[in-house]
Amino acid sequence: MKADKPFVSAVIVGAGNGTRMGGKNKALIKIGEKTAFRLVLEAFEKSSTVDELVVVCRDAEEMKTQSEGITKRISYVKGGKTRAESVSNGIKACKRGSEFYCIHDCARPLVTAQIIDSVVSAAFKKGAATACAPVNDTVKYVDRESGTVYTPDRSRLIAVQTPQVFESKLYLISAAMAKKDGVSATDDTTLAEHAGLAVEYVESATPNFKLTRTEDVYLARLIAKLSEKEGQ
């Protein structure tokens, strides 16, 4: 990347309650020899597009123990009651004048620098971009009250992931509009779309799924182990 590239702040969200994981802090779950948080940190450390890291968490002290050897500037902020509040807290802690926000869920520990940089680069061109993956299963839309079922065309479906990257001004406008209109969302591209912004969808080159249930942890450990063997 050129030295005069836009300044990018990464907001790493790891303040969830892990309800479907039995209340465990997913950021500190071991994936092989390292925690999920450490794997995420290392990916962002290797990124050539991200300049600073803002970690949104429950307990900064326990997270700081995982950051040894990371050279990029890291700051820690307290999470909110909802994901939206946590992201907002992270955005407020970013360097003033940051030109792009790169928002990533710490529960996606298999993210790579390649994925991060490809999404950031797309956002530089389009203003907003997100990692995604194709949907392999047939998906049904079911209205449980009326029994209506709709089967959308699978070729048009994607699973949205993180990182999600936005030009800072566009993100702040989108968040303000969503708050004004009472729009809640489980991800940030929804806020951008509500504001009428186009989002670029960048397919992940490697697995980048989210740790939601225990079986996801087992799968992530297996993938990490296989990747380690291939790298030897």
C-alpha positions in Angstrom: 0.0 0.0 0.0 1.1 3.6 -0.6 2.3 5.7 2.3 -0.4 8.2 1.6 -3.3 5.7 1.8 -6.3 6.6 3.9 -6.0 6.0 7.7 -7.9 3.0 8.7 -9.1 2.2 12.3 -10.1 -1.4 13.1 -12.9 -1.8 15.7 -12.6 -5.4 17.0 -15.8 -6.3 18.9 -15.4 -8.9 21.6 -17.9 -7.9 24.3 -20.7 -10.4 23.7 -22.2 -12.6 26.4 -21.7 -15.8 24.5 -25.2 -16.9 25.4 -25.3 -19.8 22.8 -21.8 -20.8 24.0 -22.8 -21.3 27.6 -21.8 -17.8 28.7 -18.2 -18.2 27.7 -16.1 -15.3 26.5 -15.6 -16.4 22.9 -12.6 -14.0 22.5 -10.6 -16.1 25.0 -11.6 -19.6 23.7 -8.5 -21.5 22.6 -8.2 -22.4 18.9 -5.1 -24.6 19.0 -2.4 -22.9 21.1 -3.8 -19.4 20.8 -7.0 -17.7 21.8 -9.5 -16.5 19.2 -8.6 -12.9 20.2 -4.9 -13.5 19.6 -5.6 -15.0 16.2 -7.6 -11.9 15.2 -4.9 -9.6 16.5 -2.2 -11.4 14.5 -4.3 -11.1 11.3 -4.8 -7.4 11.8 -1.1 -7.0 12.7 -0.2 -8.5 9.3 -2.7 -6.3 7.5 -1.1 -3.7 5.2 -4.2 -1.5 5.2 -5.1 -1.2 8.9 -3.3 1.4 11.1 -4.8 1.1 14.6 -6.8 -1.3 16.6 -9.6 -0.5 19.0 -10.8 -3.5 21.0 -14.3 -3.4 22.5 -14.4 -5.9 25.4 -15.8 -6.8 28.8 -12.5 -6.7 30.7 -9.5 -4.9 29.2 -7.0 -6.4 31.6 -7.6 -10.0 30.6 -7.5 -9.0 26.9 -4.3 -7.0 27.2 -2.5 -10.2 28.2 -3.0 -11.5 24.7 -1.5 -8.5 22.9 2.3 -9.2 23.5 4.4 -8.5 20.4 1.7 -6.6 18.6 3.3 -3.4 17.2 0.2 -1.5 16.0 -1.4 0.9 18.4 -4.1 -0.8 20.5 -6.7 0.9 22.7 -9.4 -0.8 24.8 -12.9 0.3 25.5 -15.9 -1.1 27.4 -18.6 -2.8 25.5 -22.2 -1.7 25.6 -25.5 -3.6 26.3 -25.9 -4.4 22.6 -23.6 -5.0 19.7 -24.6 -1.6 18.2 -23.7 0.1 21.5 -20.3 -1.7 21.5 -19.5 -0.7 18.0 -20.5 2.9 18.8 -18.1 2.9 21.8 -15.4 1.6 19.6 -16.0 4.2 16.8 -15.8 6.9 19.4 -12.4 5.7 20.5 -10.9 5.7 17.0 -8.3 8.3 16.1 -9.8 11.6 15.3 -9.7 12.1 11.6 -9.7 8.4 10.8 -10.9 8.0 7.2 -12.2 4.4 7.3 -13.6 2.1 10.0 -13.0 -1.6 9.7 -15.4 -3.4 12.0 -14.7 -7.1 12.9 -16.3 -9.6 15.2 -13.7 -11.2 17.5 -15.8 -14.4 17.2 -14.4 -14.8 13.7 -10.9 -16.0 14.6 -10.0 -17.5 11.2 -10.0 -14.1 9.4 -6.7 -13.5 7.5 -4.8 -10.4 6.5 -5.7 -11.2 2.9 -9.4 -11.1 3.7 -9.0 -7.8 5.7 -7.0 -6.1 3.0 -9.3 -7.2 0.2 -12.3 -5.8 1.9 -10.6 -2.6 2.9 -9.3 -2.1 -0.7 -12.9 -2.5 -2.0 -14.1 0.0 0.5 -11.5 2.5 -0.7 -13.1 2.3 -4.1 -16.8 2.0 -3.2 -17.1 3.6 0.2 -18.5 0.5 1.9 -17.6 -3.2 1.7 -18.0 -6.5 3.6 -16.6 -10.0 3.6 -19.1 -12.6 2.6 -19.5 -16.3 1.6 -21.9 -18.1 -0.8 -24.9 -19.9 0.8 -24.6 -23.6 0.1 -27.8 -24.8 1.6 -31.3 -24.4 0.2 -32.9 -21.6 2.3 -36.6 -21.4 3.1 -38.6 -18.3 4.2 -41.3 -19.5 6.6 -44.2 -17.5 8.1 -45.0 -19.7 11.0 -48.4 -18.1 11.5 -49.7 -18.5 7.9 -47.6 -21.4 6.9 -46.4 -19.6 3.8 -43.1 -20.8 2.5 -40.8 -19.1 0.0 -37.7 -20.6 -1.5 -35.3 -17.9 -2.7 -32.9 -18.5 -5.6 -29.7 -19.8 -3.8 -27.5 -18.3 -6.5 -28.5 -14.9 -5.3 -27.9 -15.5 -1.6 -24.8 -14.7 0.4 -23.9 -15.0 4.1 -22.6 -11.7 5.3 -19.5 -11.8 7.5 -17.0 -9.4 9.0 -14.8 -7.4 8.5 -17.1 -4.7 7.3 -15.4 -1.5 6.2 -16.9 2.0 5.7 -15.7 5.5 4.9 -16.0 7.2 8.2 -18.3 10.0 7.1 -20.7 7.5 5.4 -20.8 5.3 8.5 -21.6 8.1 10.9 -24.4 9.3 8.6 -25.8 5.8 8.3 -25.7 5.2 12.1 -27.4 8.6 12.8 -30.2 7.8 10.3 -30.7 4.4 11.7 -31.0 5.8 15.2 -33.4 8.5 14.1 -35.6 6.0 12.3 -35.5 3.4 15.1 -33.7 0.8 12.9 -31.9 -1.9 14.7 -29.5 -4.3 13.0 -27.3 -7.3 13.7 -24.6 -6.0 11.4 -23.4 -2.7 10.0 -24.1 -3.1 6.3 -27.8 -3.0 7.2 -27.3 0.5 8.5 -25.6 1.5 5.2 -28.3 0.0 3.1 -31.0 1.8 5.2 -29.2 5.0 4.3 -29.3 4.1 0.6 -25.6 3.3 0.3 -24.3 0.6 -2.0 -22.1 -2.1 -0.4 -19.5 -4.1 -2.2 -19.5 -7.8 -1.3 -16.1 -9.5 -1.3 -16.1 -13.3 -1.1 -13.7 -14.7 1.5 -11.0 -16.7 0.1 -10.7 -18.9 3.2 -13.1 -20.0 6.0 -14.2 -17.1 8.0 -17.2 -18.4 10.0 -18.4 -17.2 13.4 -18.0 -19.1 16.7 -21.6 -19.4 17.8 -22.0 -22.9 19.2 -19.6 -25.4 20.6 -19.4 -27.4 17.4 -18.1 -24.2 15.7 -15.1 -24.2 18.0 -14.3 -27.9 17.2 -14.4 -27.0 13.5 -12.2 -23.9 13.9 -9.6 -26.0 15.8 -9.5 -28.6 13.1 -9.1 -26.0 10.4 -6.4 -24.3 12.4 -4.5 -27.5 12.9 -4.7 -28.5 9.2 -3.5 -25.0 8.2 -0.6 -25.3 10.6 0.4 -28.6 9.1 0.2 -27.2 5.6 2.5 -24.3 6.6 5.2 -26.6 8.1 
